[in-house]
Amino acid sequence: MTEARLPDFPAGFTWGVSTAAYQIEGAARTDGRGPSIWDTFSHTPGRIADGSTGDVACDHYHRYAEDVSLLAGLGVSAYRFSIAWPRIQPGGTGPADPRGLAFYDRLVDALLERQIDPVATLLHFDLPQALEDKGGWLTRDTAHRFAEYAELVGARLGDRVTLWITLNEPFVHMTLGYATGAHAPGHARLFGALPVAHHQLLGHGLAVAALRRHTASPITISNNYSPVWLRGDTDADRAAGTAYDALHNRLFTDPLFGRGYPEALDIDPALIRDGDLAAIAAPIDALGVNYYNPTGVRAPDGDAPLPFELVPLDGYPTTSFDTPVAPEGLHELLTSLRRTYAGDLPPVHVTEGGCSYDDVLRADGTCHDPDRVAYLAAHLRAVRQAMDDGVDVRGYFVWSLLDNFEWAEGFTKRFGLVHVDFDTQVRTPKTSYTWYRDLIARRP
């Protein structure tokens, strides 16, 4: 699919790209930054596919001016980045380190000088290790520490950040970080991870209140969503689909709109104190939607530890991450959110959408990634179709600007519009960068 076949988008639609601090910044021990759970996890043998760490990553901390120039070259109207909590409070508590705040001051001002709206995520998985040592998101206190951190950042940047995101993908952090152990901090508690959901949501609600004291800009949360595609037609399969949908899609959304927790999930009532659900349901101005693929689900066989089984979706092309390319899932997701939360759903921003392919820098210095161009075009068409069906979508942020440290996969997966040589830090715009630039330039 080519850009010429894409439908029109309305004037004012936000065209953006996204990154995350630990994946690009590097400078892991520079200017007082404390360790995060990802520093600890990546330095633990066997945790990262290629044995790499984010110590240097894309060295964005020192090269941010070059990266802002790449953003300006794209012509994006917004840049979504995350703030590294360990740069602001190295130990997770106490006063802000002025050097950490100064870096984000410089970044935000550089963006505004290029007429790029700064979109700031407060936490993208990199919890300070000192807080994990006290229990991390398994403990209620972390929610209050998060609110204090939000207060510090809001007081410094609240006059210039144009959209605030409290948490990135709390479902993914709960499941991979605390239920399966595939991500930092590496716990494998299965449904014993559910307290992490409540504490993250409470932290979100408290952070919204903290930010409101310092900014008039809109505030949201970015949730990872995945339509459930049943691979079976029995009552047991349908029950499995309901259980997985409650866990993946509704657990971190129902409470935002005052609906409490899904009945299908066994949330310990002792976790929920007076005022918690009201704090979690503090009004938000938008909903951040991260979409990559649907999930195949069926009933488990025999005596299984989970009430569902995840199965591959055959018949679809796949990315190098082995995820199915199914843009129709994005249309389904967006229209489903509108139906499910009718009357409550605020405007939607697709805060992440992208794909990993085995992009190779050629001898002539170019990097061609036609599969990514096709992926993005198809998913943007799905967004436009959802808008035609009544969903108020205000923007789309490509994941990601740069090839980067892809969590437990290390440097083995490339999601960027820009190729990064991790040995030399040379940035090379790919075909998809040029395509996205030209698409943006032709839009109103």
Secondary structure, DSSP 8 states (H G I E B T S, - for coil): --GGGS----TT-EEEEE--HHHH---TTSTT---BHHHHHHTSTTSSTTS--SSSTT-HHHHHHHHHHHHHHHT-SEEEEE--HHHH-TTSSSS--HHHHHHHHHHHHHHHHTT-EEEEEEESS--BHHHHTTTGGGSTHHHHHHHHHHHHHHHHHTTT-SEEEEEE-HHHIIIIIIIS-SSTT----GGGGHHHHHHHHHHHHHHHHHHHTT--S-EEEEEEE--EEES--SHHHHHHHHHHHIIIIITTTGGGGT--S-TTS---GGG--TTHHHHHT---S-EEEEE---EEEE---SS-SSS-EEE--TTS-B-TT--B--HHHHHHHHHHHHHHTTTT---EEEEEE---------TTS----HHHHHHHHHHHHHHHHHHHTT--EEEEEEE-SB----GGGTTS----SEEE-TTT--EEE-HHHHHHHHHHHT--
